[in-house]
Amino acid sequence: MTSKTGDVWLPFPADEIAGLPASFRYRLWDGEETFPADPADCVFYVTPYMKSAEVTVRPLAAMPALEVVQTLTAGIDHVLGGLGDLRPGVRLCNAVGVHTASTAELALALTLASLRGIPGMVRGQDREEWRGGFYDALADKSVLIVGYGSIGSAIEDRLVPFECGPVTRVARSARTTARGPVHAIADLPELLPGTDVVILVTPLTDATRGLVGAEFLSRMKDGALLVNVSRGPVVDTKALLGEVESGRLRAALDVTDPEPLPAGHPLWHAPNVLITPHVGGSSSAFEPRAKRLLARQLGRFAAGEPVEHTVLITE
């Protein structure tokens, strides 16, 4: 069987990725102004990581031979604007699994830090203040995971040792897992009032944009914690500000809308809000998992086998 040939654009040096098939010409491009080669020869494009949508889609219009676009993120919203420039039949694949461990870890860290009052203690340390007191624990708290895919499941894995209360799972549609039922998003109005911690890990789609608006937030119980490790626009920022500024709810946000959060935005100094700068997947766990994914995907592609994690095919 003849292996596929052509150029593959990678954001990592090819010699740092074990197991790449030898039939391709590997070009290193991580969003620089100058392209590494003629884009017309590219058959497999791995998008740069943590670059703007404008940078990511810039070469697509000049890639007539392209067969696969592989992102290094679970979300694909940053490439959708460039797909209209592609011929029919190009596969868009996401990076399911690459950020699972890292994002689940941060979701747990944000939850624990917020409940135990760590942000206030850090501010106290800066001022040499001893801020003793009585703080919430994760133990016995009920948790609702909105977006029960691989990351949602990994979050539940990490919750188990902390003796939390019941974990409720929500996804686009209802199903059953080994751990128990997964509810449909339509069930949220009935589930929210009894939940202490709501963790958002859903992808950003037309259906989830603004999902967490005034009505959603109003159904959360007094004192509940909202943790967002999904995408900023899943939450209505204005509605959230109203709830945290009143002191009724707490929030821990790895993502915001707008993003980056500009200086002077009221969310920076809102009470009971912890903000991290969209670093859910940006940890030492990212690169080895990304490289293993690329070796598997390119091995399948070279052999003429279907690539995995195909999100859509251009028409």
C-alpha positions, 0 to 999 in steps of 0.5 A, spaced: 500 500 500 502 506 498 503 511 503 500 518 502 505 524 501 505 531 501 506 537 506 504 537 513 504 543 517 506 542 525 507 547 531 512 543 534 519 540 530 517 534 527 524 531 530 520 532 537 514 527 535 516 520 536 513 515 531 511 520 525 510 517 518 516 518 514 512 519 507 511 526 509 515 533 508 514 536 515 514 544 516 514 547 522 509 553 523 506 556 529 503 562 527 509 566 524 508 572 519 512 568 514 509 561 511 514 555 512 513 553 505 507 553 499 501 552 503 498 549 496 502 543 498 499 542 505 495 536 506 495 536 513 494 542 517 495 542 525 493 549 527 498 553 532 496 553 539 494 559 543 494 563 537 488 568 535 483 566 530 485 570 525 492 567 525 489 560 525 485 561 519 490 565 515 493 560 511 487 556 509 484 559 503 491 558 500 491 550 501 487 547 495 490 540 497 488 540 504 485 534 507 485 534 514 485 540 519 487 538 526 486 543 532 490 542 538 484 544 542 477 541 544 473 547 542 473 549 534 470 555 534 477 559 533 477 555 526 470 555 524 471 562 520 476 560 515 472 553 513 468 557 507 475 557 504 476 550 503 474 545 498 468 540 500 471 534 504 476 537 508 476 533 515 476 538 521 478 534 527 479 536 535 484 534 540 479 530 545 483 527 550 489 532 550 486 537 555 482 532 559 487 531 565 489 539 565 482 542 565 479 537 570 485 538 575 484 546 574 476 545 575 478 542 581 483 547 583 478 552 582 473 549 586 477 548 592 480 554 592 474 558 592 470 554 597 476 554 602 477 562 601 484 561 598 484 568 594 482 572 600 488 568 604 493 570 599 491 577 599 491 577 607 498 574 606 500 580 601 498 585 607 501 581 613 494 579 615 492 573 619 485 571 616 482 566 620 475 563 620 470 558 618 470 556 611 466 551 606 469 544 604 468 540 598 466 534 602 458 533 602 457 539 597 452 537 591 456 538 584 452 539 577 457 538 571 454 541 565 457 538 559 459 531 561 464 528 556 471 526 557 473 532 561 466 532 565 468 525 566 475 526 568 472 532 573 468 526 576 474 522 577 477 527 581 471 529 585 470 522 588 476 522 593 474 529 596 467 525 599 463 530 596 455 529 595 451 527 589 454 528 583 449 530 577 451 529 570 448 534 564 449 533 557 446 535 550 442 529 551 440 524 556 444 517 556 446 512 561 453 511 564 457 506 568 456 511 574 449 513 573 444 517 569 446 523 564 441 528 564 439 532 558 440 540 558 432 541 558 433 538 565 437 544 568 431 548 571 429 542 576 437 540 577 440 547 579 436 549 585 439 543 589 446 544 587 452 547 591 457 547 586 455 548 578 461 546 573 461 548 566 465 544 561 460 544 555 463 546 548 461 553 545 455 552 540 449 556 538 445 552 543 450 553 549 452 561 548 449 565 553 446 558 556 448 561 563 444 567 563 439 571 568 434 565 569 439 559 569 443 563 575 436 565 579 435 558 579 442 556 583 441 556 590 443 562 595 451 561 596 452 556 590 459 556 586 459 557 579 465 554 576 467 555 568 472 552 565 468 551 558 468 558 554 466 565 556 460 566 552 457 560 555 455 565 561 452 572 560 457 576 564 452 582 566 447 577 569 453 574 573 455 580 575 449 582 578 449 575 582 456 576 585 455 583 586 449 582 591 453 576 594 448 571 593 453 567 588 460 565 588 464 564 581 471 561 579 472 563 572 478 560 567 474 563 561 471 570 561 467 574 556 470 578 553 477 575 553 482 577 555 478 581 560 480 588 559 483 592 565 477 596 569 472 591 567 468 590 574 469 582 574 476 583 576 474 586 583 467 583 584 466 580 590 467 572 591 470 571 584 476 568 582 479 569 575 484 565 572 487 567 565 484 561 560 489 556 562 485 550 563 489 546 558 496 550 558 500 546 563 506 541 562 500 536 561 499 539 554 505 537 550 506 530 551 499 528 550 498 533 544 504 530 540 502 523 542 495 525 538 499 527 532 503 521 531 496 517 532 493 521 527 498 522 522 499 514 522 492 513 520 492 518 515 498 516 512 496 509 512 489 511 508 485 510 515 480 514 517 482 520 522 479 520 529 475 525 533 472 528 526 468 534 528 465 536 521 467 535 514 466 541 509 461 541 504 
